[in-house]
Amino acid sequence: LPASDDPTLGRIGFRELGHTRWLAALPLWSGPAQLLAGAPHHAEAELRESYELLQAMGDRGLISPVAAFMAQALYEQGRYDEAEEFVDTSEACASRDDLFPHVVWRGVRARILARDGNSDLATTLAHEAVALADETDSPNLQGEACLSLAEVLRLRGDDEASFEWVERALACFEAKGNVVSADAAQGLLARA
């Protein structure tokens, strides 16, 4: 295939060559990019196609991170019950050593629990997500886990602690050079 800026050409190529697993894996990058761009509905569309392909293939290895990011996309749209279903799938399929889905599903579940008034369990899960993220070398994942914890603390009424975790998230994003997430964290601090 000729080089192109059109991402659909890559998908067409994977489809024509029968590389279904690679096709299903593409949203592991494009889905989080859509979330970063503030387009959770676009992330959902890409991740849903991937999820359905992986289900049809019986692939449990990739389905956990896809389901975790799908839960995040649905949560961002305020569709908490649907998000919880994908959290359950991610949790059930995640391998022990794949920390990314464990961090993401815990963060989403913690925020859902906090919204439902179960702040103690929500806080525990959010702290677990931060601890797991700290085991990785991903400042972006660490920052996202910190933001989940900050939201849980805000929802339970602990604005001071929430503010501190947003500051920590900001430091993670700045360390990575993630300007978009750093700006979003700065916005949260400004509103606080």
PAZAPA-4460 file (N, C-alpha, C; in steps of 0.05 Angstrom, whole numbers, plus 32768, in hexadecimal, padded with zeros to 4 digits):
% residues 192
    n_x    n_y    n_z   ca_x   ca_y   ca_z    c_x    c_y    c_z   seq   type   mol
   8011   7FE8   8000   8000   8000   8000   8012   8019   8000     1      L     A
   800A   802D   7FF1   8019   8046   7FF2   8016   8054   800C     2      P     A
   802A   8064   8013   8029   8074   802C   8012   8088   8029     3      A     A
   8004   808C   8040   7FED   809F   803F   7FE8   80A8   805B     4      S     A
   7FDC   80C0   805D   7FD3   80CA   8077   7FB7   80BF   807E     5      D     A
   7FAB   80B0   806C   7F90   80A5   8071   7F92   808C   8081     6      D     A
   7F89   808C   809B   7F8B   8074   80AB   7F7A   805D   80A2     7      P     A
   7F65   8063   8092   7F54   804D   8089   7F63   803B   8075     8      T     A
   7F77   8046   8067   7F87   8035   8055   7F95   801F   8064     9      L     A
   7F9F   8025   807C   7FAB   8010   808C   7F97   7FFB   8094    10      G     A
   7F80   8003   809B   7F6B   7FEF   80A2   7F63   7FDE   808A    11      R     A
   7F61   7FEB   8073   7F5A   7FDC   805A   7F70   7FC7   8055    12      I     A
   7F89   7FD0   8058   7FA0   7FBE   8053   7F9F   7FA6   8066    13      G     A
   7F9B   7FAB   807F   7F9A   7F95   8093   7F83   7F82   808C    14      F     A
   7F6C   7F8E   8084   7F55   7F7D   807E   7F5A   7F6C   8065    15      R     A
   7F66   7F78   8050   7F6C   7F6A   8037   7F80   7F54   803C    16      E     A
   7F93   7F58   804E   7FA8   7F44   8053   7F9F   7F2F   8067    17      L     A
   7F88   7F33   8072   7F7E   7F20   8086   7F8A   7F23   80A2    18      G     A
   7F95   7F3A   80A7   7FA1   7F40   80C1   7F8C   7F4B   80D5    19      H     A
   7F79   7F3A   80DB   7F62   7F43   80EB   7F6B   7F4B   8107    20      T     A
   7F7E   7F3D   8113   7F87   7F44   812E   7F94   7F5F   812E    21      R     A
   7FA4   7F65   811A   7FB1   7F7F   8118   7F9B   7F95   8114    22      W     A
   7F88   7F8F   8104   7F72   7FA1   8100   7F63   7FA7   811A    23      L     A
   7F5F   7F92   8129   7F51   7F95   8143   7F63   7FA4   8157    24      A     A
   7F7D   7FA3   8154   7F8F   7FB0   8167   7F92   7FCE   8162    25      A     A
   7F8D   7FD7   814A   7F90   7FF4   8143   7F83   8007   8157    26      L     A
   7F6A   8001   8160   7F5D   8014   8172   7F6A   8016   818E    27      P     A
   7F7D   8004   8194   7F8C   8007   81AD   7F9D   8021   81AD    28      L     A
   7FA2   802B   8195   7FB0   8045   8192   7F9C   805B   818B    29      W     A
   7F8B   8056   8177   7F79   806B   816E   7F63   8071   8182    30      S     A
   7F5A   805D   8191   7F45   8062   81A5   7F4E   8076   81BB    31      G     A
   7F65   8070   81C8   7F6F   8083   81DC   7F76   809F   81CF    32      P     A
   7F7F   809F   81B6   7F84   80B9   81A9   7F6A   80C8   81A6    33      A     A
   7F54   80BB   819F   7F3A   80C8   819D   7F31   80D2   81B9    34      Q     A
   7F36   80C3   81CE   7F2F   80CB   81E9   7F3F   80E4   81F0    35      L     A
   7F59   80E4   81E9   7F6A   80FB   81EE   7F60   8114   81DF    36      L     A
   7F56   810F   81C8   7F4B   8126   81B8   7F30   812F   81C1    37      A     A
   7F25   8122   81D6   7F0B   812A   81E0   7EF4   8120   81CF    38      G     A
   7EF8   810A   81C1   7EE4   80FF   81B0   7EDD   80E2   81B8    39      A     A
   7ED1   80DF   81D0   7ECB   80C4   81D9   7EB8   80B4   81C7    40      P     A
   7EA6   80C2   81B9   7E94   80B4   81A7   7EA3   80A8   818F    41      H     A
   7EB8   80B6   8185   7EC9   80AA   8170   7ED9   8093   817B    42      H     A
   7EE4   8096   8193   7EF3   8080   81A0   7EE1   8068   81A2    43      A     A
   7EC8   806C   81AB   7EB5   8056   81AE   7EB1   8047   8193    44      E     A
   7EAD   8056   817E   7EA8   804A   8164   7EC0   8038   815B    45      A     A
   7ED8   8042   815F   7EF0   8032   8157   7EF3   801A   8169    46      E     A
   7EF0   801F   8183   7EF4   8009   8196   7EDF   7FF4   8194    47      L     A
   7EC6   7FFC   818E   7EB0   7FE8   818C   7EB6   7FD5   8174    48      R     A
   7EBF   7FE0   815E   7EC5   7FCF   8147   7EDB   7FBB   814E    49      E     A
   7EEF   7FC4   815C   7F05   7FB3   8165   7EFB   7F9E   8178    50      S     A
   7EEA   7FA6   818B   7EDF   7F94   819F   7ED0   7F7E   8192    51      Y     A
   7EBF   7F85   817F   7EAF   7F71   8171   7EC0   7F5D   8161    52      E     A
   7ED5   7F68   8154   7EE8   7F56   8146   7EF5   7F42   8159    53      L     A
   7EFF   7F4D   816F   7F0C   7F3C   8183   7EFA   7F27   818F    54      L     A
   7EE1   7F2F   8194   7ECD   7F1B   819E   7EC9   7F05   818A    55      Q     A
   7EC6   7F0C   8170   7EC1   7EF8   815B   7ED9   7EE6   8159    56      A     A
   7EF1   7EF0   815E   7F0A   7EE0   815C   7F0F   7ED0   8175    57      M     A
   7F01   7ED7   818B   7F06   7ECA   81A5   7F20   7ED2   81B1    58      G     A
   7F2A   7EEA   81AA   7F44   7EF4   81B4   7F40   7F02   81CF    59      D     A
   7F4A   7EF5   81E4   7F47   7F01   81FF   7F5F   7F13   8206    60      R     A
   7F75   7F11   81F7   7F8C   7F20   81FE   7F89   7F3E   81F8    61      G     A
   7F7E   7F45   81E1   7F7A   7F61   81DA   7F60   7F6C   81E3    62      L     A
   7F4D   7F5A   81E9   7F32   7F64   81F0   7F32   7F74   820A    63      I     A
   7F44   7F6D   821D   7F44   7F7B   8237   7F4B   7F98   8234    64      S     A
   7F62   7F9F   8227   7F67   7FBC   8224   7F52   7FCA   8213    65      P     A
   7F48   7FBD   81FE   7F34   7FCA   81ED   7F1B   7FCF   81FE    66      V     A
   7F13   7FBC   820E   7EFB   7FBF   8220   7F00   7FD5   8234    67      A     A
   7F18   7FD7   823F   7F1E   7FEC   8253   7F1C   8008   8246    68      A     A
   7F27   800B   822E   7F25   8025   8221   7F09   802B   8218    69      F     A
   7EFA   8016   8211   7EDD   8019   820A   7ECE   8023   8223    70      M     A
   7ED4   8017   823A   7EC7   8020   8253   7ECD   803E   8258    71      A     A
   7EE6   8045   8253   7EED   8061   8257   7EDE   8074   8244    72      Q     A
   7EDB   806C   822B   7ECD   807C   8217   7EB0   807F   821F    73      A     A
   7EA3   8069   8228   7E87   806A   8230   7E84   807A   8249    74      L     A
   7E97   8078   825C   7E95   8088   8274   7E96   80A6   826D    75      Y     A
   7EA8   80AD   825B   7EAB   80C9   8253   7E91   80D4   8246    76      E     A
   7E81   80C2   823C   7E67   80CA   8230   7E50   80C9   8244    77      Q     A
   7E56   80C2   825D   7E42   80C0   8272   7E31   80A7   8271    78      G     A
   7E3A   8093   8263   7E2C   807A   8260   7E38   8065   8273    79      R     A
   7E32   806A   828D   7E40   805B   82A2   7E39   803E   82A4    80      Y     A
   7E20   8036   829F   7E18   801A   829F   7E26   800A   8289    81      D     A
   7E27   8016   8272   7E35   8009   825B   7E53   8007   8261    82      E     A
   7E5E   801C   826D   7E7B   801C   8274   7E81   8006   8287    83      A     A
   7E6F   8002   829B   7E73   7FED   82AE   7E75   7FD1   82A1    84      E     A
   7E65   7FCC   828D   7E65   7FB3   827F   7E81   7FAE   8272    85      E     A
   7E8C   7FC2   8267   7EA7   7FBF   825A   7EBD   7FBD   826F    86      F     A
   7EB9   7FCA   8286   7ECB   7FC7   829D   7ECC   7FAA   82A5    87      V     A
   7EB4   7F9E   82A7   7EB2   7F81   82AF   7EC2   7F70   829B    88      D     A
   7EBE   7F75   8281   7ECC   7F65   826D   7EEA   7F68   826F    89      T     A
   7EF3   7F81   8272   7F0F   7F86   8274   7F1B   7F78   828C    90      S     A
   7F0E   7F7B   82A3   7F17   7F6E   82BB   7F19   7F4F   82B8    91      E     A
   7F05   7F44   82AC   7F04   7F27   82A9   7F19   7F1C   8295    92      A     A
   7F20   7F2C   8282   7F33   7F23   826D   7F50   7F2C   8270    93      C     A
   7F55   7F3E   8282   7F70   7F49   8285   7F83   7F35   8291    94      A     A
   7F9A   7F33   8284   7FAF   7F22   828F   7FBD   7F31   82A6    95      S     A
   7FC8   7F21   82B8   7FD5   7F2D   82CF   7FEA   7F42   82C8    96      R     A
   7FFA   7F3C   82B3   8011   7F4D   82AD   800B   7F64   829A    97      D     A
   7FF2   7F67   8291   7FEB   7F7D   827F   7FDF   7F93   8290    98      D     A
   7FF0   7FA5   8299   7FE7   7FB9   82AD   7FD4   7FCE   82A1    99      L     A
   7FD7   7FD5   8288   7FC7   7FEA   827C   7FA9   7FE6   8280   100      F     A
   7F9E   7FCF   8278   7F81   7FCC   827D   7F79   7FCC   829A   101      P     A
   7F8B   7FC1   82AB   7F85   7FC1   82C8   7F83   7FDD   82D3   102      H     A
   7F94   7FEE   82C9   7F93   800A   82D2   7F7A   8018   82C8   103      V     A
   7F75   8014   82AE   7F5E   8023   82A2   7F43   8019   82AD   104      V     A
   7F3F   7FFE   82AF   7F25   7FF5   82B9   7F21   7FFD   82D6   105      W     A
   7F36   7FFC   82E6   7F33   8005   8302   7F2C   8022   8304   106      R     A
   7F38   8033   82F3   7F32   804F   82F3   7F15   8055   82EB   107      G     A
   7F0C   8047   82D7   7EF0   804B   82CE   7EDD   8041   82E4   108      V     A
   7EE2   8029   82EE   7ED0   801E   8303   7ED0   802F   831B   109      R     A
   7EE7   803A   8323   7EE8   804B   833B   7ED7   8064   8337   110      A     A
   7ED8   8070   8320   7EC8   8088   831B   7EAA   8081   831A   111      R     A
   7EA3   806A   830F   7E87   8062   830F   7E7D   805D   832C   112      I     A
   7E8D   804F   833C   7E86   804A   8358   7E83   8064   8367   113      L     A
   7E95   8077   8362   7E94   8091   8370   7E7A   80A0   8369   114      A     A
   7E72   809E   8350   7E59   80AB   8347   7E41   809E   8355   115      R     A
   7E44   8084   835B   7E2E   8075   8367   7E2E   8078   8386   116      D     A
   7E42   8087   8391   7E43   808C   83AD   7E53   8078   83BD   117      G     A
   7E61   8065   83AF   7E71   8051   83BC   7E8E   805B   83BD   118      N     A
   7E93   8071   83CC   7EAD   807E   83CA   7EC4   806F   83D7   119      S     A
   7EBF   805E   83EB   7ED5   804F   83F7   7EE1   803B   83E3   120      D     A
   7ED0   802B   83D7   7EDA   8018   83C3   7EE5   8026   83AB   121      L     A
   7ED9   803C   83A3   7EE3   804C   838C   7EFF   8056   8392   122      A     A
   7F03   8060   83AA   7F1E   806B   83B1   7F33   8055   83B2   123      T     A
   7F2B   803D   83BC   7F3D   8027   83BD   7F46   801F   83A0   124      T     A
   7F32   801C   838F   7F38   8014   8373   7F49   8029   8365   125      L     A
   7F43   8042   8369   7F52   8058   835C   7F6F   8058   8366   126      A     A
   7F73   8053   8380   7F8F   8051   838A   7F9D   8039   837E   127      H     A
   7F8E   8022   837B   7F9A   800B   836E   7FA3   8011   8351   128      E     A
   7F92   8020   8343   7F99   8028   8327   7FB2   8039   8327   129      A     A
   7FB5   804B   833A   7FCD   805C   833B   7FE6   804B   8341   130      V     A
   7FE3   8038   8354   7FFA   8027   835B   8002   8016   8343   131      A     A
   7FEF   800B   8335   7FF6   7FFA   831D   8002   800C   8307   132      L     A
   7FF7   8023   8303   8003   8035   82EF   801F   803D   82F5   133      A     A
   8025   8040   830F   8040   8047   8318   8054   8030   8312   134      D     A
   804A   8018   830E   805C   8001   8307   8064   8002   82E9   135      E     A
   8057   8013   82DA   805D   8015   82BD   8070   802C   82B8   136      T     A
   8079   802E   829F   808A   8044   8297   807A   8058   8286   137      D     A
   8060   8059   828B   804E   806A   827B   8044   8082   828B   138      S     A
   8050   8099   8288   8046   80B1   8295   8029   80B8   828E   139      P     A
   8021   80B2   8275   8005   80B7   826E   7FF2   80A5   827E   140      N     A
   7FF8   808C   8280   7FE7   807A   8290   7FE7   8082   82AD   141      L     A
   7FFE   808A   82B7   8000   8094   82D3   7FEF   80AD   82D7   142      Q     A
   7FF1   80BF   82C4   7FE1   80D8   82C6   7FC3   80D2   82C5   143      G     A
   7FBB   80C0   82B3   7F9E   80B9   82B1   7F95   80AC   82CB   144      E     A
   7FA5   809B   82D7   7F9D   808E   82F1   7F9A   80A4   8306   145      A     A
   7FAC   80B7   8306   7FAB   80CD   831A   7F91   80DD   8316   146      C     A
   7F8A   80E2   82FD   7F71   80F1   82F7   7F58   80E1   8300   147      L     A
   7F59   80C7   82FD   7F42   80B6   8306   7F40   80B9   8325   148      S     A
   7F56   80B7   8332   7F55   80BA   8350   7F4C   80D6   8357   149      L     A
   7F56   80EA   8349   7F4D   8105   834F   7F2F   8108   834C   150      A     A
   7F24   80FC   8337   7F07   80FE   8333   7EF8   80F0   8349   151      E     A
   7F01   80D8   8351   7EF5   80CA   8367   7EF5   80DB   8381   152      V     A
   7F0C   80E7   8387   7F0E   80F8   839F   7EFC   8110   839D   153      L     A
   7EFA   811C   8385   7EE8   8133   8381   7ECB   812B   8386   154      R     A
   7EC4   8114   837B   7EA8   810A   837E   7EA1   8104   839B   155      L     A
   7EB5   80FD   83AB   7EB0   80F7   83C7   7EB2   8111   83D8   156      R     A
   7EB9   8127   83CB   7EB9   8141   83D9   7ED4   8149   83E4   157      G     A
   7EE9   813B   83DD   7F04   8142   83E7   7F13   8151   83D2   158      D     A
   7F0C   816B   83CF   7F17   817B   83BA   7F35   8180   83BD   159      D     A
   7F3F   8182   83D5   7F5B   8187   83DA   7F6C   8170   83D0   160      E     A
   7F65   8158   83D7   7F73   8140   83CE   7F70   813D   83B0   161      A     A
   7F59   8142   83A5   7F54   8141   8389   7F68   8153   837A   162      S     A
   7F6A   816B   8384   7F7C   817F   8378   7F99   8175   8377   163      F     A
   7FA2   8168   838D   7FBD   815D   838E   7FC2   8148   8379   164      E     A
   7FAD   8136   8374   7FB0   8121   8360   7FB0   812D   8343   165      W     A
   7FA1   8142   833F   7FA1   814F   8325   7FBD   815B   8320   166      V     A
   7FC9   8167   8335   7FE4   8171   8332   7FF8   815B   832B   167      E     A
   7FF5   8144   8338   8006   812E   8332   8002   8124   8315   168      R     A
   7FE9   8123   830C   7FE3   811C   82F0   7FF0   8130   82DD   169      A     A
   7FEE   8149   82E3   7FFB   815E   82D3   8019   8159   82D0   170      L     A
   8025   8153   82E6   8042   814E   82E6   8049   8136   82D4   171      A     A
   8038   8121   82D5   803C   8109   82C3   803A   8111   82A6   172      C     A
   8025   8120   829F   8021   8128   8283   8037   813A   827A   173      F     A
   8040   814D   828A   8055   815E   8282   806F   814F   827F   174      E     A
   8074   813B   8290   808C   812B   828D   808D   811C   8272   175      A     A
   8075   8114   8269   8073   8106   8250   8073   8119   8238   176      K     A
   806C   8132   823D   806A   8145   8227   804E   8143   821A   177      G     A
   803B   8139   8229   801F   8136   8220   8011   8151   8225   178      N     A
   8012   8162   8212   8008   817D   8214   7FEA   817D   8217   179      V     A
   7FDC   816C   8209   7FBE   816C   8209   7FB5   8164   8225   180      V     A
   7FBF   814F   8231   7FB7   8146   824B   7FC0   815A   8261   181      S     A
   7FD7   8166   825D   7FE1   8179   8270   7FCF   8192   8270   182      A     A
   7FC6   819B   8259   7FB4   81B1   8257   7F99   81AB   8265   183      D     A
   7F8F   8192   8261   7F76   818A   826D   7F79   818A   828C   184      A     A
   7F90   8180   8296   7F95   8180   82B3   7F97   819C   82BD   185      A     A
   7FA4   81AE   82AE   7FA6   81CA   82B6   7F8A   81D7   82B7   186      Q     A
   7F79   81CF   82A5   7F5D   81D8   82A6   7F4E   81D0   82BF   187      G     A
   7F53   81B7   82C7   7F47   81AD   82E0   7F51   81BC   82F8   188      L     A
   7F6B   81C2   82F8   7F76   81D1   830E   7F6B   81EE   830F   189      L     A
   7F68   81FA   82F8   7F5D   8215   82F6   7F40   8216   8300   190      A     A
   7F30   8201   82F9   7F15   8200   8303   7F13   81FB   8321   191      R     A
   7F27   81ED   832B   7F27   81E7   8348   7F2C   8200   8358   192      A     A
***
